[in-house]
């Protein structure tokens, strides 16, 4: 299954245990879920629909947002060798690059788009140049 569901399952388990509930207790409170579903959700092997998220949050008396795990922060590529940078330089790089944001397009598609955009102006005459 996808890592986001595994992280969601771990978060659900933490909150459930902090409330002193068993998996069976949570299933009973959540209504349409069985204990097996709670087990599978906590293991990250069962996807959670929005209405299920809301039911689980209600059963735990928390806001749905408390069950959603934070997205992992991806470091900029420049930090791949960050172990060799002094702390002050590392801080500067993080300040300049800002937080990394995930992209929705595969790298090949981004590269093709950038290459295509770069080629668009190659055959253009320079500004002010005379065309014969």
matplotlib code that plots the C-alpha trace (Angstrom):
import matplotlib.pyplot as plt

x = [0.0, 1.0, 3.1, 0.4, -1.9, 0.8, 1.4, -2.3, -2.6, 0.2, -1.4, -4.8, -3.3, -1.5, -4.7, -6.8, -4.3, -4.1, -7.9, -7.5, -9.6, -9.2, -9.6, -13.0, -14.1, -13.2, -15.0, -18.1, -18.0, -17.3, -20.5, -20.1, -16.6, -15.6, -12.5, -10.8, -11.2, -9.6, -6.7, -6.2, -6.4, -3.8, -1.5, -1.9, -3.4, -6.9, -7.6, -9.7, -12.5, -13.4, -16.6, -14.7, -12.1, -15.0, -16.5, -13.2, -12.6, -16.0, -15.6, -12.3, -13.7, -11.0, -10.9, -10.4, -7.2, -5.6, -5.7, -4.1, -0.4, 1.9, 3.4, 7.0, 9.3, 11.6, 15.0, 16.2, 18.6, 21.5, 21.3, 22.0, 25.6, 24.7, 26.6, 29.8, 28.4, 29.1, 25.9, 25.9, 26.1, 23.4, 21.1, 21.8, 21.0, 17.7, 16.8, 17.6, 15.9, 12.9, 10.8, 10.8, 7.5, 6.6, 5.9, 3.0, 4.9, 7.5, 11.0, 11.2, 8.1, 9.5, 12.7, 11.0, 8.9, 11.9, 13.9, 11.0, 10.6, 14.3, 14.2, 11.2, 13.4, 16.5, 15.4, 14.2, 16.3, 17.9, 16.0, 16.6, 18.3, 17.5, 15.8, 17.0]
y = [0.0, 3.6, 5.3, 7.9, 5.1, 3.6, 7.0, 7.5, 4.1, 4.9, 8.2, 6.6, 4.0, 6.7, 8.7, 5.6, 4.4, 7.9, 7.7, 4.3, 2.5, -1.0, -1.6, -3.2, -0.2, 2.2, -0.1, 0.0, 3.8, 4.4, 2.6, 0.8, -0.5, -3.8, -4.5, -6.1, -2.8, -1.0, -3.5, -3.1, 0.7, 0.8, -1.5, 0.8, -2.0, -0.5, 2.9, 5.3, 7.2, 10.7, 9.7, 7.0, 9.6, 11.7, 8.8, 7.8, 11.3, 11.6, 8.2, 9.5, 13.0, 14.7, 16.9, 14.9, 17.0, 15.4, 12.0, 13.2, 12.8, 15.7, 15.4, 14.5, 17.4, 16.8, 18.5, 20.4, 18.4, 20.7, 19.3, 15.7, 16.2, 18.4, 16.3, 18.0, 21.6, 23.6, 24.3, 28.0, 27.3, 24.6, 27.1, 29.6, 27.1, 26.2, 29.9, 30.6, 27.5, 27.5, 24.4, 21.9, 21.3, 18.1, 18.2, 16.5, 16.0, 13.3, 14.7, 13.6, 15.6, 18.7, 18.4, 18.0, 21.1, 23.2, 22.0, 22.8, 26.2, 26.9, 26.0, 28.3, 31.4, 30.0, 30.7, 34.2, 37.1, 39.3, 42.4, 45.2, 42.9, 43.5, 40.7, 40.3]
z = [0.0, -0.2, 2.5, 3.2, 4.4, 6.6, 8.2, 8.6, 10.3, 12.7, 13.5, 14.1, 16.4, 18.4, 18.9, 19.7, 22.3, 23.8, 24.3, 26.0, 23.3, 21.9, 18.1, 18.9, 20.9, 18.0, 15.5, 17.7, 18.1, 14.4, 13.3, 10.0, 10.6, 12.0, 14.1, 11.1, 9.2, 12.1, 12.1, 8.3, 8.5, 11.3, 9.3, 6.2, 4.0, 3.7, 2.1, 4.0, 2.4, 3.5, 5.2, 7.1, 8.2, 9.6, 11.4, 12.9, 14.1, 15.6, 17.4, 18.8, 19.6, 17.6, 14.5, 11.3, 10.7, 13.8, 12.1, 8.9, 9.0, 8.0, 4.6, 4.6, 3.8, 0.8, 1.0, -2.0, -4.2, -3.2, 0.3, -0.9, 0.3, 3.2, 5.6, 4.4, 4.8, 8.0, 10.0, 9.1, 5.3, 5.6, 7.4, 4.6, 1.9, 3.6, 3.9, 0.2, -1.2, 1.1, 1.8, -1.0, -2.8, -4.4, -8.1, -9.9, -13.2, -13.8, -14.3, -18.0, -18.7, -16.9, -18.8, -22.2, -21.4, -20.4, -23.5, -25.8, -24.2, -24.6, -28.3, -29.0, -29.2, -30.9, -34.5, -33.7, -35.0, -32.3, -31.4, -33.8, -36.3, -40.0, -41.8, -45.4]

ax = plt.figure().add_subplot(projection="3d")
ax.plot(x, y, z, "-o")
ax.set_aspect("equal")
plt.show()
